[in-house]
Amino acid sequence: MVTNDGAAPRPGEGDGAASPAAEGNAASGHERFLADAAARGVNVEVAERGRARSLEEAAANLGIEPREIVKSLVVKRPDGSFVFALVPGDRQISWPKLRALLGVNRLSLPPADVALAATGYERGTITPLGSTTPWPVWADESISGRISLGAGAHGLSAFVDAGELFAALGATIGDISEPV
């Protein structure tokens, strides 16, 4: 496993850099997303895709393959803190791999209300950019190139360069996924 700067991280280590937009909790999720992307120098192209009932439908609405959509999942650690796990749309979290990399024996996806309290985003809109708390980010090593991810509001997606995004977030890159 390698981080964005080439150094091997310690288990559970992430950038944790404060989100420049996180203090504006009164702002909408999309406004926080845009402000944080701008503050971090991440170029984003926002697209209206309409509400989608599935990841496959969202991909079709955007004219891309499901693997080009990156799911931003908030994962709860045993100590009550969280991490973001970024996983390609055609893959799922490998719980054994992620637990090993984080050095813990238990992880979980929190209920919707807990995820909202942890990030400021409703399920289906979660993204590390503009999160009300700057949790560490872990990204699957298979993600590269131009990707689409949530833009902080239902019906919106953002296209970004994966490398630019990961560098701006101080993401730790590793093998954290498996085929669906």
N, C-alpha and C positions, 0 to 999 in steps of 0.2 A: 504494500500500500504506500502511496506517495501523496503528499499534500501539494497544494498549488505552488509551493516554493521548493519542492523536491525533498523536504525533510520528512522523516517518519514521525507522525504525531504520537503523543501519549494517548492511551485509551481515554475517550471522552473529551479530548481536546478539540476545541473549535475556536474560531476567531472571537466570537462573543462581542465584537465591536458594536457599540451602541448604534442602533438604527437612527440616522439623522432625522428621520421623519416620525419616529416612534412617539415622540412627546406630544404630537398633535392628535391625541386620541379622538377629539371631536370631529376630525376630518373623516370623510368617507373612506372605506377601504381602498377604493380606486385612487382617490386623491393621495392617500398615504403611500400607495404603491408607486405612483408617478413621482412624488416628491423624493422618496428614498432612492429610486432609480437615478434620478437627476443628481442628487447629492453624491451618489457613489460613482457617477460618470458612466452608468450603464445605458447604452442605447437601446431603447425599446420601441417596437412598432405594435401599437394596440389595434386589435381587430375585433369587431363585433361578430360574434358567431351565433348569437341567439342561445336560448336555453337548450341544453342537451340532456337527454335521459341516460346517456352512456358515454364513455370515453370514445367509443367507436363513432358515435353520432357527432360528437364534438370534432373529431378528426375529419369526418366527411364534410362538416360545415365549413371547416377551415381549408379543405382541399389538400390535406396532408395525411400521412400514414400514422396510425396510433403510436408507433414507436417514437415519433417526433414530438409527441406531447409528453411533457415531464410532469409526473404527479408530485406535488409537494405534500408530504405527509408529516403530521406532527406526531411524535412518538414520545410517550411518557417513560421516564427512567424510574428505577426503584426509589430514588431519593426525592421524587416529586418534581424534578426539573424535566425539561423537554429538549429534544433535538428535532431538527427538520431532516427528513430523509427524502432525497430527490431520486425518483426512480422512473425509468422510461415507461410509457404507457402500455407497452406490450409485455411488461415484466412486473414482478411483485417483490416486496421486501423479502429477503432471505433472513428470517429471524435468527437462525443460528449464526450466520455470518455477522450480522449487525451486533448481536450480543457479544460475540467474541471481540470485535473491533472496539466496542465501547467498554469491554471489561466488566460486564454485568451478566447476571444470570436470568434477568427478567426484564422484558419491555412490553409495552402495550399501546394500542391505539386508544386514546381517551374518548369518552363520550363527547358528543357534539358541543355541549355547553362548556365542558372543560377545555376543549380545543379552542373555542371562541374566547374564553377567558385568558388562555395562554398566548394567543396570537392576535386577537382583535378581528379575526376573520371567521366567517361562517364556513362550514364544510362546503366544498365546491368552489371556494374563493381563496383558500389558503395559499400563501406564498411567503417566502422569507423576506421579500422586499416589502418594507412598510409594516412588518410585524410590530405589534406594540411592545413585545419583548424580543431582544435580539438573540434568540437561541442559536447554539452552534448548528452548522449545516454540514451534513454528510451527503455527498453526491455519488451516485453509482458511476464506476469507471467507464461504462459503456456509453455514457452521454457525451455527445460532441456535436460541433457544428451549430447550425441554426435550429433552435428548439422553440416550442410553444409551451407556456405555462400560464397559470392563473394570473389575472391582473387585478385581483382584489375585489371583484364584483361579479355577480352572476351574469352570464352572457358575454363576458369579455375575456379575451386571451391576449397574451403579449408574445411577440416573437423577439428573441434575444440570441446573442452568440453565447453558447454554453461556457466557453473558456473565459470570456469577459465577465459573465455573471459569477462564475465560481471564484475568480480572482477578487472581484469586488466584495463578495460575501466572506472571503477567507475560508471557503469550503474545504473540507477534507474529502479527498477523492479516494474511493475504495470499492472493492467488490462487495456490494450490499444487496444484490438482487438475484433473482432466479426466474426462469421462464414461468409464465402463468400456467 
